[in-house]
Amino acid sequence: MAAVGRFINMPPIWRRQPVLHVIAPPAVNSEHATEGRDVAEQEVQALETPAYETTQCRAVGNRPWPGWNMIELDGLEGDAHGAATLTLYTRRRTVEYSVSLRPGKTTKRIIWVPVGVRDITLSFSASTEALSAATVQWVWLTPWFAHNRLARRLINNHPDYKGLRTRKVIRQLHVASVAKGCWWRTVALADYDQTHAKQHINDDYARWIETTECETSCDAQQLIAGLHHAPLFSLVMPVTHEDFQRGEKYFVATIDSLKAQSYFFWEVIIVLSADITDVQRRTLERYIPSSSRVSMIRSYHRTYAKLDHQGFIQTHGDGVMRISVGDQLAKEALSQLANAWNDYPDAQLFYGDEDVISSDGVRSKPSFKPDWNPDLLLSTNYIGRLALYKRRLLWQLEAEQADLLSHLTNRAAVDYALALTFLMWKSTHGTPRAVYHLPKMLYHRNALFNYGLSQKDAVFLVDSVLKQHVASAQAVVHPGLTEHSVRIEWPIPNPAPLVSLLVPTRNGVDILRPCVDAILERTAYTHFELLILDNQSDCPEALAYMREVEQRDPRVRVLHWDHPFNYSAINNFGAANAHGSIIGLVNNDIEPVNEHWLTEMVSQVCRSEIGCVGAKLYYPNGMLQHGGVILGLGDVAGHAHRFFPRESDGYTGRLKVVQNLSAVTAACLLLRRHVFNNVNGLNEKDLTVAYNDVDLCLKVREAGYRNLWTPFAELYHHESISRGADDTPTKRARWLSEVAYMRRVWGKQLDSDPAYNPNLTLVHEDFSLR
């Protein structure tokens, strides 16, 4: 092997290093590692292999050359998650790097390999089956190439470098290194590592609590002292015989969490059900402080809804919320709510994030919620337990749903019924600021108590509320794809609207033919036209296919766009020549999974309040390609849950429920024609290729519509096959200009997506912790 640091006839960018095959246990004999070859296959010896826990592997054989290297991790299966830890051992020190895991996709990251590496280990959080086909490969990089790639990564994924040019990033790193008195490489790798470090939503939650949550906690006394108005909060806590049977310690834990509140202005109304005995009542009274803030009343009722209502009519507070026996409030929950009460005086409902707490105080299963999301609420009660209503409005809501609430025996059903009633009230009377979400972990649900809502009850609640408030009672409510969710099948107008599907293409008959044929053959909604927008095709076979399919099926028209490629302009041209009242943007590498995809999308887009509607898209191997678009991921926006397994529920079940998102991809997007025209279509001047769909969705949202993503329209997407990647200087320059435009026009909104949560990462697409 050549001497370190001097390579004769070295290619200008990289030189491949030996490939390492990661082999699951049992360990194998690796004495036969080949020597004296630039590219050699090597084996990895498993050290520890408990299923679905940390699996550590040791690389045996040749080592990577010192200097800048690219590690390429490939072949991981679906259950691998979080990040792998790559450890390099030398005689004097140990160097660790975090490598994000992307099942079904190659993971790449730059590392600096010191001189004298003696041993290398990789630690994965995955089952042994997930590693059965995994491979690791090293690529040696020239310094200029490494610096350029590193800077681009920082621009795309690090908040301190957003919008900068590559040269400015490198200069900024040099200045920082001089100020800190260390190597440029040290500063660069520290910031670069932040873009690869990944905190899994469950595995690393305890670490997140100790670091991020503690660091962001505010001075409660200073916060309270700055309040202009100190509202009185009333908490209603029904207690049933079942609650008492679980143990007194859970009641004590709830009371103690209230006594620990920094905010003083609160009261608790404890409502004892009829089956609580006098002995049990006296037992509970021992744990109640001698304070007028805690009241205990008896009830002749046993159902949870009636107990809750009886407690509510005894309250005196400005705001009212519920709390269950065994649940706990975070120490600053009420002070944070009081602060939000002052900052957002128009809000009628305040809700926060929540997690689960065990009997020994261990917290897990965090639910970091989005801001107000009406269609998600129609699918499942994402609002959860911490819901503070202004008392005057709550009187109105309970009066409207008195008959419905009186029959509910489950606390989750009562919460959901009130949330749905509030949703309907807001849609007709409420202002845009009528609800406020606090993105803070304020409520801890007891792990032993079932807060679940049966699908039967969920379907009954949604169906009942819809029939009372929605003009079209033809909507049908079905059980959803997850345990606590529902699906609403919205009616299609009569007569059914004509849909114009716009399919831009250039040559590529092997891509176009399966796309067009599949749409024509596997679409139950037949009232559509398919416009093939030909962008200067010169392939005889492609041109022949276009003529043939146009003659074969009267729904197909071929329109010719004889100009340089401009995705926005091509689709605007197609929309101008379309006959339908609904415009469908469809890539030429799309194939429907089932025949009802268009029916579902049309039923959603025909709702007057809905703007753009997106679909659930898969890669050909079944891994998820598009679960909606999250603003701020990477440079401008990214796809939610990308590379998740097809059967995955996603974070808090969001891959299997209809929901509002800020944007969806134009690979398969529907919107009404007049909405498209009102926002002037796609931006063909500034966004010729990238981000024009995000820009379109944001313009539609600014116009007052809700964008929506549905998992019930499923298609395959052979992503960017026809156009190729942005891998030339010209394409790169164009992409940078489009990024700059999006940052200039939508900068603030890109960094604060209401359909996401600020506690979640803007680097990875897997809803891991920030």
C-alpha positions in Angstrom: 0.0 0.0 0.0 1.3 3.5 -0.8 2.7 5.7 1.9 0.2 7.7 3.9 -0.3 11.2 2.5 1.3 10.7 -0.8 -0.5 8.8 -3.6 1.0 8.6 -7.0 -1.5 8.9 -9.9 -4.3 9.5 -7.5 -7.7 10.2 -9.1 -8.7 13.9 -8.4 -11.7 13.2 -6.1 -11.6 9.8 -4.4 -10.1 6.3 -4.3 -12.1 3.3 -3.2 -11.1 1.4 -0.1 -11.8 -2.2 0.9 -15.4 -3.2 1.3 -16.5 -4.6 4.6 -19.3 -7.1 4.8 -21.3 -7.0 8.1 -22.1 -10.5 9.1 -24.7 -11.3 11.8 -23.8 -13.9 14.4 -22.5 -16.5 14.8 -19.0 -15.0 14.4 -17.0 -16.2 11.4 -13.3 -16.9 11.0 -11.8 -14.0 9.1 -8.2 -15.2 8.9 -8.5 -15.3 5.1 -8.6 -11.5 4.6 -6.9 -10.7 1.3 -3.8 -8.6 1.5 -2.1 -6.4 -1.2 -5.3 -5.4 -3.0 -6.8 -1.9 -3.3 -10.3 -3.3 -3.2 -10.8 -6.3 -1.0 -13.7 -8.1 0.6 -13.5 -8.4 4.4 -15.7 -9.8 7.1 -16.9 -8.4 10.4 -17.0 -10.4 13.6 -20.1 -9.9 15.8 -19.3 -9.2 19.4 -22.7 -8.8 21.0 -26.0 -9.6 19.3 -29.1 -9.4 21.4 -32.1 -9.1 19.1 -33.3 -5.5 18.7 -30.6 -4.2 21.0 -27.2 -2.9 20.4 -25.3 -5.1 18.0 -21.5 -4.4 17.9 -19.4 -5.5 15.0 -15.6 -5.5 14.6 -14.0 -4.9 11.2 -11.3 -7.5 10.4 -8.8 -7.0 7.6 -7.3 -3.9 5.9 -8.0 -0.5 7.4 -9.0 2.7 5.6 -6.2 5.1 4.7 -5.7 8.1 7.0 -7.2 11.4 6.1 -10.6 12.4 4.9 -12.8 9.3 4.1 -16.4 8.7 3.2 -18.1 5.8 4.9 -21.0 4.2 3.0 -23.4 2.0 4.9 -25.8 0.0 2.8 -28.1 -3.0 2.9 -29.9 -2.3 6.2 -33.4 -3.8 6.6 -36.5 -2.1 7.9 -36.2 -2.3 11.7 -32.8 -0.6 12.0 -33.3 2.9 13.5 -31.5 5.7 15.2 -27.8 5.9 14.4 -24.8 3.6 14.3 -21.7 4.5 16.3 -18.4 4.1 14.4 -15.4 3.8 16.7 -11.8 4.0 15.5 -9.1 2.9 18.0 -5.5 4.0 17.8 -2.7 3.3 20.4 -3.3 6.6 22.1 -7.0 7.6 21.6 -10.4 6.6 20.6 -12.5 8.5 18.0 -16.3 8.1 17.6 -18.6 9.1 14.8 -22.4 8.9 14.6 -23.7 7.4 11.4 -27.5 7.8 10.7 -29.3 4.6 9.7 -31.5 4.8 6.6 -33.1 1.4 6.0 -33.3 0.6 2.3 -31.0 3.4 1.3 -27.2 4.0 1.3 -26.0 6.2 4.2 -23.0 8.3 3.6 -21.0 10.5 5.9 -17.5 12.1 6.0 -15.0 11.2 8.7 -11.4 12.0 9.5 -9.3 8.8 10.0 -6.3 9.4 12.2 -2.9 7.7 11.6 -2.4 4.3 13.2 -5.9 2.9 13.4 -5.7 -0.5 15.0 -9.3 -1.5 15.4 -12.7 -0.5 14.1 -16.1 -1.3 15.5 -19.7 -0.5 14.4 -22.5 -0.5 16.9 -26.1 -0.7 15.6 -29.5 -0.5 17.3 -31.1 -3.2 15.2 -32.0 -6.9 15.1 -29.5 -9.3 13.7 -31.8 -9.9 10.8 -31.6 -6.2 9.9 -27.8 -6.6 9.5 -27.8 -9.8 7.5 -27.2 -8.0 4.2 -25.5 -4.8 5.5 -22.2 -3.7 4.0 -19.7 -1.0 4.8 -17.4 0.7 2.2 -14.7 3.3 2.6 -13.9 6.0 0.0 -10.8 8.1 0.4 -11.4 11.8 -0.4 -9.1 14.5 -1.5 -9.2 17.5 0.9 -10.9 19.9 -1.5 -13.7 17.4 -2.2 -14.2 16.6 1.4 -14.3 20.3 2.4 -16.9 21.0 -0.3 -19.1 18.1 0.6 -18.9 19.0 4.3 -19.8 22.6 3.7 -22.8 21.6 1.5 -24.0 19.3 4.3 -23.8 22.2 6.8 -25.7 24.5 4.5 -28.5 22.0 4.0 -28.8 20.7 7.6 -27.3 23.0 10.1 -29.3 26.1 11.3 -26.1 28.2 11.7 -25.3 27.9 8.0 -28.6 28.1 6.2 -28.5 30.2 3.1 -24.7 30.6 3.0 -22.4 29.8 0.1 -19.8 27.1 0.3 -16.9 29.6 0.5 -18.6 31.6 3.2 -19.1 28.4 5.2 -15.4 27.4 5.0 -14.3 30.9 5.9 -16.7 31.0 8.9 -15.2 27.7 10.1 -11.7 29.0 9.8 -12.6 32.1 11.8 -14.2 30.0 14.5 -11.1 27.7 14.7 -8.8 30.7 15.2 -11.1 32.1 17.9 -11.1 28.8 19.7 -7.4 28.1 19.2 -7.9 24.7 17.6 -7.7 23.0 14.2 -10.2 24.0 11.5 -11.0 20.3 11.1 -12.0 20.1 14.8 -14.6 22.9 14.5 -15.9 21.6 11.1 -16.4 18.0 12.3 -18.1 19.2 15.5 -20.7 21.0 13.5 -20.9 18.4 10.8 -21.5 15.7 13.5 -24.5 17.6 14.7 -26.1 17.0 11.3 -25.7 13.2 11.7 -26.3 12.7 15.3 -29.8 11.2 15.8 -31.8 10.9 19.0 -34.4 8.2 18.6 -37.8 9.2 19.8 -37.9 6.3 22.3 -34.4 5.1 22.9 -32.9 8.6 23.5 -35.9 10.2 25.3 -34.3 10.1 28.7 -31.2 11.8 27.4 -33.4 14.5 25.7 -35.1 15.1 29.1 -31.8 15.6 30.8 -30.4 17.9 28.2 -32.8 19.7 25.9 -35.8 19.8 28.2 -33.8 21.0 31.2 -31.9 23.6 29.1 -35.1 25.1 27.8 -36.9 25.3 31.1 -37.5 28.9 32.1 -37.4 30.8 35.3 -41.0 30.2 36.5 -41.0 33.0 39.1 -39.8 35.5 36.5 -42.4 34.3 34.1 -45.2 34.5 36.6 -44.1 38.0 37.7 -44.4 39.2 34.2 -48.0 38.2 33.7 -50.5 41.0 33.1 -53.4 38.8 34.1 -53.3 35.7 36.4 -56.2 33.5 35.4 -57.7 31.0 37.8 -57.5 27.4 36.4 -60.0 24.8 37.4 -59.0 21.1 37.2 -61.7 18.5 37.3 -60.7 15.0 38.6 -63.4 12.3 38.7 -62.6 9.3 40.9 -64.3 6.0 40.3 -64.1 2.8 42.3 -61.8 1.4 39.6 -59.4 4.3 40.2 -59.4 3.7 43.9 -58.8 -0.1 43.5 -55.6 0.6 41.5 -53.9 2.0 44.6 -53.8 5.1 46.7 -50.3 6.0 45.6 -51.6 7.1 42.1 -54.0 9.5 43.7 -51.2 10.8 45.9 -48.9 11.2 42.8 -51.5 13.4 41.0 -52.1 15.6 44.1 -48.4 16.0 44.7 -47.9 17.1 41.1 -50.5 19.8 41.7 -49.0 20.9 45.0 -45.6 21.3 43.2 -46.9 23.8 40.7 -45.0 27.1 40.6 -48.2 28.8 39.5 -50.5 29.4 42.5 -53.9 30.3 41.1 -55.6 26.9 40.6 -58.3 24.8 42.1 -59.2 21.1 41.9 -62.7 19.7 42.0 -62.5 16.0 42.9 -65.7 14.2 42.1 -66.3 10.8 43.8 -68.5 8.4 42.0 -71.5 6.8 43.7 -69.6 3.5 44.2 -66.9 5.1 46.4 -67.6 4.2 50.1 -67.3 6.5 53.1 -64.2 4.6 54.2 -62.6 5.1 50.8 -63.5 8.8 50.9 -61.9 9.3 54.3 -58.8 7.5 53.0 -58.5 10.0 50.1 -59.1 13.0 52.4 -56.0 12.2 54.3 -53.9 13.1 51.3 -55.6 16.4 50.5 -54.0 19.5 51.8 -56.0 21.7 54.1 -56.6 24.3 51.4 -59.6 25.9 49.8 -58.1 25.1 46.4 -59.0 21.4 46.7 -62.7 20.5 46.9 -64.1 17.0 47.1 -67.7 16.4 46.3 -69.9 13.3 46.1 -72.0 12.3 43.1 -74.9 10.0 42.6 -73.5 9.1 39.1 -71.2 6.4 38.0 -70.5 7.3 34.3 -67.4 9.3 33.6 -69.2 11.9 31.5 -71.7 12.7 34.3 -69.0 12.8 36.9 -67.0 15.2 34.8 -70.0 17.5 34.1 -70.9 17.6 37.8 -67.4 18.7 38.6 -67.4 21.3 35.8 -70.5 23.1 37.1 -68.8 23.5 40.5 -65.7 25.2 39.0 -65.0 28.9 39.3 -62.0 29.3 37.1 -61.4 31.2 33.9 -60.1 28.1 32.2 -61.1 24.4 32.8 -59.1 21.2 32.1 -59.3 17.6 33.1 -56.8 15.4 34.9 -57.1 11.7 35.7 -56.0 9.8 38.8 -52.5 8.7 38.3 -51.6 11.4 35.8 -49.2 14.2 36.6 -48.6 17.7 35.5 -45.1 18.9 34.7 -43.9 21.3 37.4 -44.3 24.4 35.2 -47.4 23.3 33.3 -49.8 25.8 34.8 -47.3 28.7 34.6 -46.7 27.9 30.9 -50.5 27.8 30.3 -50.9 31.2 32.2 -48.2 32.7 30.1 -49.8 31.5 26.9 -53.2 32.8 28.2 -51.7 36.3 28.3 -49.8 36.1 25.1 -52.7 34.7 23.1 -55.9 36.3 24.5 -58.1 35.2 21.5 -57.4 31.5 22.1 -60.2 29.5 23.5 -58.4 26.2 23.6 -54.8 25.6 24.8 -53.1 22.2 24.5 -49.6 20.8 25.1 -47.4 17.8 24.5 -47.6 14.7 26.7 -45.8 11.5 27.5 -46.3 8.4 29.6 -44.9 8.0 33.2 -44.4 4.7 35.0 -45.0 4.1 38.7 -41.3 4.6 39.4 -41.2 7.9 37.5 -39.6 6.8 34.2 -41.0 8.8 31.3 -41.4 7.3 27.8 -43.5 7.4 24.6 -43.4 11.2 24.0 -46.2 12.6 21.9 -44.9 15.8 20.3 -48.0 17.2 18.6 -48.5 19.5 15.7 -50.3 22.8 15.9 -54.0 23.0 15.1 -54.7 20.2 12.5 -58.4 19.8 11.9 -58.3 16.8 9.6 -55.9 14.9 11.9 -58.4 15.6 14.7 -61.2 14.1 12.5 -59.0 11.0 12.2 -57.8 10.6 15.8 -57.8 12.6 19.0 -54.3 13.9 18.7 -55.1 16.7 21.2 -55.0 14.2 24.0 -55.3 14.9 27.7 -53.9 18.4 28.3 -56.7 20.5 26.9 -57.5 23.8 28.7 -60.8 25.4 27.5 -62.0 28.8 28.4 -64.9 28.3 30.7 -67.4 30.4 28.9 -66.9 28.5 25.7 -67.0 25.2 27.5 -70.5 25.9 28.8 -71.6 26.3 25.2 -69.9 23.2 24.0 -71.2 21.0 26.7 -74.7 22.3 26.2 -74.5 21.5 22.5 -73.4 17.9 23.2 -75.4 17.2 26.4 -77.2 14.2 24.9 -74.1 12.7 23.4 -71.9 13.3 26.5 -74.4 11.8 28.9 -73.9 8.4 27.4 -70.1 8.3 27.4 -68.4 6.2 30.1 -64.8 6.5 28.9 -62.7 9.5 29.7 -61.0 9.4 26.3 -64.4 9.5 24.7 -65.4 12.6 26.7 -62.1 14.3 25.7 -62.6 13.4 22.0 -66.2 14.5 22.0 -65.4 17.9 23.3 -62.4 18.3 20.9 -64.7 17.4 18.0 -67.4 19.8 19.1 -64.7 22.6 19.4 -63.6 21.8 15.9 -67.1 22.3 14.5 -67.5 25.4 16.6 -64.2 26.8 15.3 -65.1 26.0 11.7 -68.2 28.3 11.9 -67.5 30.8 14.6 -63.9 30.7 15.6 -61.1 32.9 14.5 -57.7 31.6 13.2 -56.3 32.3 16.6 -58.9 30.4 18.6 -56.5 27.6 19.5 -52.9 27.6 20.6 -50.5 24.7 21.0 -47.7 24.8 23.5 -44.9 22.7 22.1 -43.7 21.7 25.6 -44.0 18.4 27.5 -46.6 19.5 30.1 -48.6 16.3 30.9 -47.5 12.8 32.0 -50.1 10.0 31.6 -49.9 7.0 33.9 -48.5 4.0 32.0 -50.8 1.5 33.8 -54.1 3.2 33.1 -55.7 2.7 29.7 -56.5 5.9 28.0 -57.4 4.3 24.7 -60.6 4.9 22.8 -62.1 1.9 21.0 -62.6 2.3 17.3 -66.3 1.6 17.7 -66.6 4.6 20.1 -64.4 6.8 17.8 -66.5 6.0 14.8 -69.7 6.8 16.8 -68.4 10.1 18.0 -67.1 11.3 14.6 -70.2 10.2 12.8 -72.5 11.8 15.4 -70.7 15.2 15.4 -70.4 15.2 11.6 -74.2 14.6 11.2 -74.9 17.5 13.5 -72.6 20.0 12.0 -71.7 19.1 8.4 -74.2 20.1 5.7 -73.4 16.9 3.7 -74.5 14.0 6.0 -73.5 11.6 3.2 -70.0 11.3 4.6 -69.5 7.8 5.9 -67.3 7.0 8.9 -65.3 3.8 8.9 -62.8 2.3 11.3 -59.3 3.5 10.6 -56.0 1.7 9.9 -54.8 2.0 13.5 -56.5 1.1 16.8 -57.8 4.5 17.8 -58.4 6.1 14.4 -61.2 6.5 11.9 -61.6 7.1 8.2 -64.1 9.5 6.8 -65.3 8.7 3.2 -66.4 12.0 1.9 -69.0 12.1 -0.9 -68.2 12.9 -4.5 -70.4 15.6 -6.1 -73.1 14.6 -8.6 -72.3 14.9 -11.4 -68.7 13.8 -10.8 -66.1 16.5 -11.7 -63.7 15.9 -14.6 -60.1 15.5 -13.5 -57.3 16.5 -15.8 -54.2 14.5 -15.0 -51.0 16.3 -16.3 -48.1 14.0 -17.1 -44.9 15.7 -18.4 -42.5 13.5 -20.2 -39.5 13.4 -22.5 -38.6 10.1 -24.3 -38.3 7.4 -21.6 -41.0 5.1 -23.0 -40.0 2.4 -20.6 -41.1 4.7 -17.8 -44.0 6.4 -19.5 -45.7 3.2 -20.7 -46.2 1.5 -17.4 -47.3 4.8 -15.8 -50.0 5.6 -18.4 -51.2 2.1 -18.9 -51.5 1.5 -15.1 -53.5 4.7 -14.6 -55.8 3.8 -17.5 -56.3 0.2 -16.3 -56.2 0.6 -12.5 -58.3 3.7 -11.8 -61.9 3.1 -10.6 -62.7 6.8 -11.0 -63.2 6.9 -14.8 -64.2 10.6 -15.3 -60.7 11.9 -16.1 -58.6 12.9 -19.0 -54.9 12.2 -19.2 -52.7 14.9 -20.8 -49.3 13.7 -21.9 -47.1 16.8 -22.0 -44.4 15.9 -24.4 -41.2 18.0 -23.9 -39.2 17.6 -27.1 -39.2 13.8 -27.3 -37.1 12.5 -30.2 -37.2 8.8 -29.5 -39.2 7.0 -32.2 -40.5 4.4 -29.8 -41.7 7.0 -27.3 -43.4 9.0 -30.0 -45.0 5.9 -31.5 -46.4 4.9 -28.0 -47.9 8.4 -27.5 -49.7 8.2 -30.9 -50.9 4.7 -30.1 -52.2 5.4 -26.6 -53.9 8.6 -27.8 -55.7 6.6 -30.5 -56.5 3.7 -28.2 -58.1 5.6 -25.4 -60.2 8.7 -25.9 -59.3 10.0 -22.4 -55.7 10.5 -23.5 -54.4 13.7 -25.3 -50.8 14.4 -26.3 -49.7 18.1 -26.1 -46.3 19.1 -27.3 -44.1 21.6 -25.4 -41.3 22.6 -27.7 -39.1 24.5 -25.2 -36.2 23.7 -22.8 -37.2 21.7 -19.7 -39.1 23.8 -17.2 -41.4 21.7 -14.9 -43.4 24.7 -13.8 -44.0 26.0 -17.3 -44.9 22.6 -18.7 -47.6 22.0 -16.1 -48.9 25.6 -16.4 -49.2 24.9 -20.2 -51.0 21.7 -19.5 -53.4 23.3 -17.0 -54.2 26.0 -19.6 -55.2 23.4 -22.1 -57.1 21.1 -19.6 -60.8 20.7 -19.6 -61.3 19.5 -16.1 -62.4 21.4 -13.0 -59.7 19.5 -11.0 -56.0 19.6 -12.0 -53.8 16.6 -11.2 -50.0 17.0 -11.3 -48.7 13.5 -11.9 -45.1 12.4 -12.6 -44.4 10.1 -15.5 -42.9 7.5 -13.1 -46.0 7.0 -11.0 -48.0 3.7 -10.8 -51.2 3.2 -8.8 -51.1 0.5 -6.1 -54.9 0.1 -6.1 -57.8 1.3 -8.2 -59.3 3.6 -5.6 -56.5 6.1 -5.4 -58.1 8.8 -7.5 -61.5 8.3 -5.9 -60.0 9.1 -2.5 -58.1 12.1 -3.7 -61.1 13.6 -5.6 -63.4 13.1 -2.6 -61.0 15.1 -0.5 -60.2 17.9 -3.0 -63.9 18.6 -3.6 -64.3 19.8 0.0 -64.5 23.6 -0.1 -61.9 24.2 2.6 -59.3 21.9 1.1 -56.5 23.1 -1.3 -53.8 20.6 -2.4 -54.2 16.9 -1.8 -51.3 14.5 -1.8 -50.9 10.8 -1.8 -48.9 8.1 -0.1 -46.0 7.1 -2.3 -43.6 4.1 -2.2 -40.3 3.3 -3.7 -40.4 0.2 -6.0 -39.0 -1.9 -3.1 -42.0 -0.9 -0.9 -40.2 1.5 1.4 -42.0 4.8 1.9 -41.0 7.7 -0.4 -43.6 10.3 0.5 -45.7 10.7 3.6 -46.2 14.4 3.1 -43.7 17.3 3.1 -42.3 18.8 6.3 -41.0 22.4 5.9 -37.4 23.0 7.1 -36.2 19.5 6.7 -32.7 19.7 5.1 -32.3 22.8 3.0 -35.9 23.8 2.3 -38.3 20.8 2.9 -38.2 17.1 3.0 -40.5 14.1 2.9 -41.9 12.9 6.2 -41.1 9.3 7.2 -39.0 8.6 4.1 -37.5 5.1 4.0 -40.0 3.8 6.6 -41.3 0.3 5.9 -44.5 0.1 4.0 -46.5 -1.4 7.0 -45.2 1.1 9.5 -47.7 3.2 11.5 -45.2 6.1 11.6 -44.7 8.5 14.5 -47.8 8.4 16.7 -49.6 6.6 13.8 -49.4 9.5 11.4 -48.6 7.3 8.4 -52.1 5.8 8.6 -54.3 8.8 9.1 -55.6 11.7 7.0 -54.1 15.0 8.1 -53.3 18.5 7.2 -49.7 19.2 6.1 -48.1 22.4 4.9 -47.1 20.9 1.6 -47.3 17.7 -0.5 -45.2 16.6 -3.5 -46.4 17.3 -7.0 -45.4 13.8 -8.0 -49.1 13.1 -7.4 -51.1 16.2 -6.3 -54.7 17.3 -6.9 -56.3 20.7 -6.5 -59.3 22.5 -7.9 -58.7 24.4 -11.1 -59.9 27.7 -9.8 -57.6 27.4 -6.8 -54.7 26.7 -9.1 -55.5 29.8 -11.2 -56.1 32.0 -8.2 -52.5 31.5 -7.0 -51.1 31.8 -10.5 -50.2 28.2 -10.8 -46.5 27.1 -10.6 -43.7 29.6 -10.5 -42.0 29.1 -13.9 -39.7 32.0 -13.5 -37.9 31.3 -10.2 -38.6 27.6 -9.7 -38.1 25.8 -12.9 -37.4 22.3 -11.4 -37.2 22.1 -7.6 -39.5 23.2 -4.8 -42.2 24.5 -7.2 -44.7 22.2 -5.5 -43.8 23.4 -2.0 -44.2 27.0 -3.3 -47.5 26.1 -4.8 -48.8 24.5 -1.6 -47.7 27.5 0.5 -49.4 29.9 -1.8 -52.6 27.8 -1.6 -52.3 27.8 2.2 -51.8 31.6 2.2 -55.0 31.9 0.2 -56.9 30.3 3.2 -57.1 26.6 2.2 -55.9 23.6 4.1 -53.6 21.2 2.3 -54.1 17.6 3.0 -52.3 14.2 2.8 -54.2 10.9 2.7 -52.8 7.4 3.2 -55.7 5.9 1.3 -54.3 6.9 -2.1 -51.3 4.7 -2.6 -48.9 4.7 -5.6 -45.4 3.7 -6.5 -42.9 6.4 -7.4 -39.7 5.7 -9.3 -38.3 9.0 -8.1 -36.5 11.3 -10.6 -35.7 8.5 -13.0 -36.6 10.4 -16.1 -34.8 13.7 -15.2 -31.8 12.4 -13.2 -30.0 13.8 -10.3 -28.7 17.3 -9.8 -25.1 16.2 -10.3 -23.6 18.8 -12.7 -22.3 22.3 -12.0 -25.2 23.8 -14.0 -27.9 21.8 -12.2 -26.2 22.6 -8.9 -26.2 26.3 -9.6 -29.9 26.2 -10.6 -30.8 24.3 -7.5 -28.9 26.8 -5.3 -30.8 29.7 -6.9 -34.1 27.9 -6.2 -33.1 27.3 -2.6 -32.2 31.0 -2.3 -35.6 32.0 -3.7 -37.5 29.8 -1.3 -35.4 31.1 1.7 -36.0 34.7 0.6 -39.8 34.3 0.1 -40.8 31.7 2.7 -37.8 31.8 5.1 -39.8 32.2 8.4 -42.4 29.6 7.4 -39.8 27.1 6.3 -38.3 27.1 9.9 -41.7 26.7 11.7 -44.0 24.1 10.2 -47.3 24.0 12.0 -47.8 20.4 11.0 -44.6 19.4 12.8 -43.2 20.1 16.3 -40.1 22.2 17.1 -38.8 19.5 19.4 -38.4 17.2 16.5 -35.4 17.1 14.1 -34.9 19.2 11.0 -32.0 17.1 9.9 -33.6 13.6 9.5 -36.9 12.6 8.0 -37.9 10.1 10.7 -39.4 12.3 13.5 -36.4 11.7 15.8 -35.7 14.2 18.5 -34.0 17.5 17.8 
